[in-house]
Amino acid sequence: MSVKRIKKDDTVIVIAGKDNGKTGKVLAVDYTKNKALVEGINMKKKTVAKSQAYPEGAIVDLPSPIDMSNLMPYDPEAKKGVRISRVREDGKSVRVAKGTGYRFDK
């Protein structure tokens, strides 16, 4: 089982692959496949048939899942990807950046 260091609505930075160095917001996470869907990252072109939304048909850019091993949580204070640790506060587990102490769970 993978450690759930990245969750939906987190901001992440890509550390490997063609989009290396880009940041984006996590739209969805699939923990069973260890993949995440990130806004603006790993974009693929898809042809769309004629419909009411696309009367002429179209070619649209859609994000495709990226492996979570290629992502790191992004710390806005340090302006870089950071490793995280878990700290117990008021009976809850909170994700905290190791270098700066930035709290990811508000």
VEXDREN-2710 file (C-alpha; in Angstrom, 1 decimal):
% VEXDREN-2710
k/r/px/py/pz
1/MET/0.0/0.0/0.0
2/SER/1.3/3.4/-0.9
3/VAL/1.7/6.3/1.5
4/LYS/-1.0/8.9/0.9
5/ARG/1.3/11.9/0.7
6/ILE/-0.6/13.6/-2.2
7/LYS/-4.3/14.3/-2.0
8/LYS/-7.0/15.9/-4.2
9/ASP/-6.7/19.8/-4.4
10/ASP/-3.0/19.7/-3.4
11/THR/-0.5/21.7/-5.5
12/VAL/2.3/19.4/-6.7
13/ILE/5.5/19.8/-8.8
14/VAL/6.7/17.3/-11.4
15/ILE/10.2/15.9/-10.6
16/ALA/10.6/13.6/-13.6
17/GLY/9.4/13.3/-17.2
18/LYS/8.5/15.7/-20.0
19/ASP/6.8/18.1/-17.7
20/ASN/9.7/18.3/-15.3
21/GLY/9.5/21.5/-13.1
22/LYS/5.9/22.3/-13.8
23/THR/3.4/22.8/-11.0
24/GLY/-0.3/22.0/-11.0
25/LYS/-3.4/21.3/-8.9
26/VAL/-4.4/17.6/-8.3
27/LEU/-7.8/16.9/-9.8
28/ALA/-8.1/13.2/-8.8
29/VAL/-6.0/10.5/-7.3
30/ASP/-6.2/6.7/-7.9
31/TYR/-4.3/5.0/-5.0
32/THR/-4.8/1.5/-6.4
33/LYS/-2.9/2.4/-9.6
34/ASN/-0.7/4.9/-7.8
35/LYS/-1.6/7.6/-10.4
36/ALA/-2.8/11.2/-10.1
37/LEU/-4.6/13.5/-12.6
38/VAL/-2.9/17.0/-12.5
39/GLU/-4.3/20.1/-14.1
40/GLY/-2.1/21.1/-17.1
41/ILE/0.3/18.2/-16.7
42/ASN/0.8/15.2/-19.1
43/MET/-1.7/16.6/-21.6
44/LYS/-2.9/14.3/-24.4
45/LYS/-4.8/15.2/-27.6
46/LYS/-8.2/13.5/-28.1
47/THR/-10.5/13.8/-31.0
48/VAL/-14.1/14.4/-30.2
49/ALA/-17.0/13.4/-32.4
50/LYS/-19.7/15.8/-33.5
51/SER/-22.1/16.7/-30.7
52/GLN/-24.1/19.7/-29.4
53/ALA/-21.0/20.9/-27.5
54/TYR/-18.8/20.4/-30.6
55/PRO/-21.0/20.8/-33.7
56/GLU/-18.0/20.4/-36.1
57/GLY/-16.1/17.9/-33.9
58/ALA/-12.8/18.9/-32.3
59/ILE/-9.4/18.0/-31.0
60/VAL/-9.2/18.7/-27.3
61/ASP/-6.3/18.6/-24.8
62/LEU/-7.0/16.4/-21.8
63/PRO/-4.8/15.7/-18.8
64/SER/-3.9/12.0/-18.5
65/PRO/-2.8/10.3/-15.3
66/ILE/0.8/10.6/-14.2
67/ASP/2.6/8.2/-11.8
68/MET/2.8/9.6/-8.2
69/SER/6.5/8.7/-8.0
70/ASN/7.0/11.6/-10.4
71/LEU/5.3/14.1/-8.2
72/MET/6.2/16.0/-5.0
73/PRO/4.0/18.2/-2.8
74/TYR/4.8/21.9/-3.5
75/ASP/5.6/24.2/-0.7
76/PRO/4.7/27.8/-1.6
77/GLU/6.9/29.2/1.2
78/ALA/10.0/27.4/0.0
79/LYS/8.9/27.6/-3.7
80/LYS/10.0/24.0/-4.3
81/GLY/8.9/20.4/-3.9
82/VAL/9.3/19.1/-0.3
83/ARG/9.3/15.8/1.6
84/ILE/6.5/15.5/4.2
85/SER/6.1/14.0/7.6
86/ARG/3.1/13.3/9.7
87/VAL/2.5/15.0/13.0
88/ARG/-0.3/14.3/15.5
89/GLU/-2.2/17.5/16.4
90/ASP/-5.4/17.4/18.4
91/GLY/-5.8/13.7/17.7
92/LYS/-5.5/14.2/13.9
93/SER/-2.6/13.4/11.6
94/VAL/-1.4/16.5/9.8
95/ARG/1.0/16.6/6.8
96/VAL/4.0/18.9/7.5
97/ALA/6.9/19.9/5.2
98/LYS/10.1/18.6/6.6
99/GLY/12.2/21.7/5.8
100/THR/10.0/24.6/6.5
101/GLY/7.2/23.2/8.7
102/TYR/4.5/24.3/6.3
103/ARG/1.2/22.6/7.1
104/PHE/-0.6/21.0/4.1
105/ASP/-3.8/20.1/6.0
106/LYS/-5.5/23.2/7.3
END
